[in-house]
Amino acid sequence: MTAFEEMGVMREIARAVEDMDWSLPTDVQSEAIPMILGGGDVLMAAETGSGKTGAFCLPILQTVFETLKDLQEGKSSKMPTKHKGSSSWKMSVYDRGDAMSIDPDGLLCQSRDQQKWHGTRSNKAVVGQGKYYYEATVTDEGLCRVGWSTDKASLDLGTDKWGYGFGGTGKKSYGKQFDSYGEAFGINDTIGCYLDLQKDEIKWSKNGIDFGKAYDIPGHMRNEKFFAAVVLKNAEMSFNFGTTPFKFNPPQGFTALFKAPKDSTVESKIAGGGAATAKPAPNAPQAIIIEPSRELAEQTLTQIQKFKTHLENPVPRELLIVGGVNVKDQVDVLTKGVDIVCGTPGRLEDLISTGKLLLSACRFFVLDEADGLLSQGYGDLINRLHAQIPKVTNDGKRLQMVVCSATLHSFDVKKMAERLMYFPTWIDLKGQDSVPETVHHCVCMVDPLKDTRWKDLRQHVETDGVHSEDKIQPHGTTQETYSEAVKILKGEYTVKAIEEHNMDRALIFCRTKIDCDNMEKYLRQRGQGKFSCVCLHGDRKPQERKDNLQKFKDGKVKFLICTDVAARGIDVSGVPFVINVTLPDEKQNYIHRIGRVGRAERMGLAFSLVAAVKEKVWYHSNCTNRGRGCYNTKLTDRGGCCIWYNEPQLLSDVEEHLDITIDKVEPEMKVPINEFDGKVTYGQKRAGAGSGYKGHVETLAPAVMELAKLEKRVQTSFIDLKYKKKFCVR
């Protein structure tokens, strides 16, 4: 049995893991996999390359496969025992529509399908004589009808002659006839449902206000069994059959359904079949994984494909949903059937809002690099999607959320977790941000008042155009002139850093996509072979981005120029240098950037170019096109798309966040004389150095090898003894 099987991972997936040469689970996998398999929400922080993708992909893939297997074999999808043979009144998990979710107690019903109505009935009914009452409370916005139904009625309550409904629009319904009755109701309103089998009448109340008789029960229904019933469209209602005190007690003579006499109560004949074993719609996946970038989404999908290598009959189906790909192709795949979807927010929202991708069967909602998603402004989208996903699945299981973040100490991530997650387990293998001792990071101040070379530079980096409407003079002293000078000097300083340290492999971070394009053009102008480079950002076509990343990984180009968003989560090993042309907007991203070097105990060097004066930059927060084709150089407080960037303040924030003072270097870019100077080769291990910390994989590896040897010796000894015994008998 492998170490992964010990954690509950099925053998077929464990075999795939072995094929990938994963001998032991990483720390984050050891913590997260059992928790997710056990049904818990997990909030984890771990570095890129720590195995966190496998930490959530493995258990999700296994759960999806097991659910598909149950459906294939006609099992009831491991229905909770609370629903089986219970003596309590509750809404039936067997007699319901395919997008109707019911909690384990059977008292909360929810449907998040925005296009169709989905209904359910109670697990018991009353028949014969008596006067009965139950309450239904609207617990979320949406459309609903509640009332009474026979087992001959459709689940679409009130649309045939075997059921009666009262809807939130203030209409009563029977036989597809909708008539005004009482008044409209909505969230937090409690509807009383009355069934009088003495007088053969049905009526409703709202918050204790009796609306009077709604219907006379016709002769053909007087001997029928009457069930509590509801039908919902993107709505939620809770039910009270009398096991707890009613909010509004019924008039004297009416009995709570829970107290109905045994000789007047019958069990539903629908048990163990129906919707609980019905297959969900083909375009309703069990897992939705949201990534902040196309590259991360592709990486995650690739991991899932590797893990499912040995799964068969059935084989889980996955789909990548990202922009820049023909949407018709994605819709075609959805129509044929998908179990796991991995994608970026924009395209996912498009398909969900148009009904091409349904959330009605979603069991797992995963936010990878959640801090990145929130910083990109997708908080509202995440809230909307979460609100549309049923909180209880068709097989009675609670929705599980998995959130991965660069740090769990982000205020936004904490608030989101408190709001959306259900008592999540925190797995923080990163802790407070700190700089690994294998990373030497320095700051070079770019001061156009001291370094006046910008006045005479003929060949310089093309700037971003924010000063196109300003009157910039080579010998001017305006704030705008110095801002433009900073942009010119940063190109020179980037080249100087590369030349001073003979960099043949580096990540170069720029703040915007146009900055990346300009830097790529500039480095190529300075010498194609000497400064070979490619760009990685959202405006490049998907195939180009994929090819550029591969070129850098394969060493075909020396420099990868990228934005924070494009580089987030990309695992590129062995990079010795990082250059921050501009400090990141978020202080947490500083660690995220410079942490790209200094991995696997290899030394890394990171330079940050910090403008000593304020720099005018693009800021498209309120731009309808998110900056694409935008030339509005006015400041945001004047209706434009630019702000003044204060890098000295950003540097101060980073130093305060890390509780350190970052070394300063002069424009010559020479590393200060300290323990690093002349003692290390960046990109290689430092002799006799290192933190001394060993993860549990490294710590346990020798012991595991020794145990394997001992087990082999024991097995050999057993075979020898058995053979000798047989030989002696003969």
Steps between C-alpha positions, in 0.01 A plus 500: 500500500639842403517803727218659300279193546559528875323838483197348328598563137364223277749260348449609137584861583790394720641308203485815290683686775770233499532537121576868566782398741328643806639276772340673800231765539623853566414678823200681354374178338528309826287763672245578228421170325344321803303815590350539153426128468328528838264769370653808661564850372872578477686830490868447416809714454810346345770603257484428128667163445384366838247262346188699592341434158522128567373562853157595368494330157561149639209485749262688269571263210447200728169629637374583152595152375328328794182703443499410130552135590203507738280657233614244246413212735166655597595554862341777704828690511567422865191677630543607864332268749289790623299467180455123514191362670465804723191542718521880473317716247738653247530578132588189301843472342364232269189676369646818350634678195862452393608850611311497831735470796386402850708519816564184712220598741255524211377842610687733262436490125700688241518519121754723325382437147409843362328361191264227625270415791591202721271345760479248780243344735510383859592143593156448659141592421167533681177337387141463617391748765666779701619860476874548444755781493867561424718809445742592222737798532674669208871503591648646181391710203339317209170363370300241693160330531402298804196294590349154470542224244391142442736231376323517162605862450808619314777659705415834335247582771167650394534432127267197489179390673675303774673779694448850643759775532535855629784706349711796602335719235170481691341242270333171589519223241317182404478332161723768336254766613673784688270740690566789738482397865615662823815700433855456375767364733879484502811442707440448876123466452336192653216332312249288691356210297156370610329177395147444632383148415184554707370777271717404201668844489848635442629844602818690587618777734793741496677584827186399692254692279232256377410552132186286520388206290688461174360172364233238555643153455300331219340161538760310299770601753320437832659160557845599376815522709612863553872583524664829594651630175715781363642608165793744470687698239836631627352519850516348848236414764511340844219285641353435844261208532450561871807336655596848627262782603329674207570868438124554462273247668204378291138546609360254751414167347795485258769242576868519409587241235755356740215412738267348238348172626671183380182368340483819292870500399652309209859472383600608150534207265792674331808391696846415377428600142404815321717807477758383749626250244419709195796623305552877507486699179810442281600867533475491881850404626573379852805723546574860402865611535568870443852620418621861455687431176479283190839340573398393850173357372690296242746375763220389730315323219822320402538375859144361497567323170813338644324389819214329312729290274392169658134585564251323278132408476413782542775745412444850648481769232679832542480825304715811481291818477712807425479804275671514164355159404201449272203499738302274266755222551464532877119495478515189280705317764262615776205365303663156481568497874759635744579407861781742593542852365816704541502855368548872534229734638399691186414208273345301787266789579400529132401134475326491838299818437374364165404161645763312300670391823278399794595508867214278618719190556811679631656315794836680514564873462876567484670839497868461418726801567202667667699808597577551131135460402394755760772749405380477138154611612316167477361511856146583387508228234609242759213607727248472215617155394504373857144625548386305193652168607271273708643467850385138515546264207244257361650215701470699822864608521599852599676725249875498564723803447876486458687830502872532425682826565855630499435605858214441743581830668338705225206694642292444186561124501408476869176692450404289200570178693285617792216591265493200265673202658358253751735474801808459278816327614797737468815344359768766515839361403627842410423717802573871502684623194878484529794492262679163475867520592584366155370823343709815490278793411605858438342832408639754259353849525435661161543872557474719185623803698832327577539284191443738208604262221138484390539845344747376242394140438409454136429130515275425795203291596174616345279639776136419571347818356347640817677831430389524136288807582764657727765740377817308583826693453846334526613769740166559670444477875131411513364198685394352167851543355659312791236229474589444134869504594443216750350284226802562273755433775333177608574349160868593538517364856345171388770455236770600749384237751504232230850593381654550845398153616527320166138392528418226252163410653265736681140595561425868434182631662325804355189663638285509185468315172616802299810523723574135421465559127726806513767318702497207259545736204780689678702192600478363150625829362799486735608163358292200393742231620623683807152592625276233346157528662128426477187648657229341711182698560125492440496679165718239330316220323467173695731300275761776503493512880537125518788499251678791671487333839633177352784686326609646832471167681705331227770770514440616142468859625669663797233730636129462569328839531166476676232662716406378848179346369666305219777364722285408801533135586725409207763257620826575317791333674862604515460874438794686663393863442193722526472867400204705620483789255225643722394398850168310507176673600448252785776460758433124527591463133856611575568168673310319226734652239838465667404153624541385141872470574678334790313172469629154585778664705638669188610859543301774329542873443211746459525865400217752540514833317325762713425848372615767745228732368135439429430334167182539298366158394192339347223393738194361324286411803190674363577455131219326310752319275750428782760707321473344155517783246485762776687829453342704779808646672305708751524410867225279644361784713442688173333210322818357351700178530828613662631544854822623660697198622693552824771233502689630807179449698452154347858412598434619853186283515695194382776555758243549777314187389820292509644686801835550325702766321582400144857557381550796265729483199633773275416522128814292429299207642788353698394276790598647840800350674348255746464125545378464140783691333732264314380200700212377290411425143138592438300204377724254688497371857708682757749263662432439870203732499128458517230526756557149630126436482387182335145434393347172611557346157874553523507402867311175450665392174796313663266326745265396220792356303618307807150365564478388138826309538382336824168401341685341211721306740198378697321384187815326375546327837138380496539354153826333597345344813196379308720347233729331757199358688364339185844369415540340845159327477598343176 
